[in-house]
């Protein structure tokens, strides 16, 4: 199988459904072997792995609760052992309680920041050694709520804005190692 990403390995968090699934399928069609992470829906993860393998690429799903960043290291160790490297990390997964700040519970705020910020730091620390000696790409999927006020999105918007701040710092720190770090903000579908 050929393609611009042939021989590369990509990891997509939250890759069993939605935007993450679409990103993983696109990367596989471009030639990358793909690992998706997911939280709890085994059936959706298995279905996505089957769709990825149907492109002729190797694929695997790893269960990962990003609200517990200490799980990140062991998952990336398994990915490294199974694939030997990672070339692309897409930090796509996010979760929050979409309600006004005055109605937010402390555990919801902590969970949102753990998934969006703490786990992003843990993933970066775990993935950069797997990119050693090769150009690497880290992409954060952000959201318009990071720069535009939206009802019920204040906590997630703040977490995404913090993660975007990390992206700028990481781009500066990791660029000399050959690892680029960027954030993308998806828009709304036209249909």
Secondary structure, DSSP 8 states (H G I E B T S, - for coil): --STTTT-EEEETTTTSHHHHHHHHHHHHTT-EEEEEESS-HHHHHHHHHHHHTTT--EEEEE--TTSTHHHHHHHHHHHHHHS---EEEE-------S-GGG--HHHHHHHHIIIIIHHHHHHHHHHGGGTTS-EEEEEEE-GGGTS--TT-HHHHHHHHHHHHHHHHHHHHHHTTTEEEEEEE------
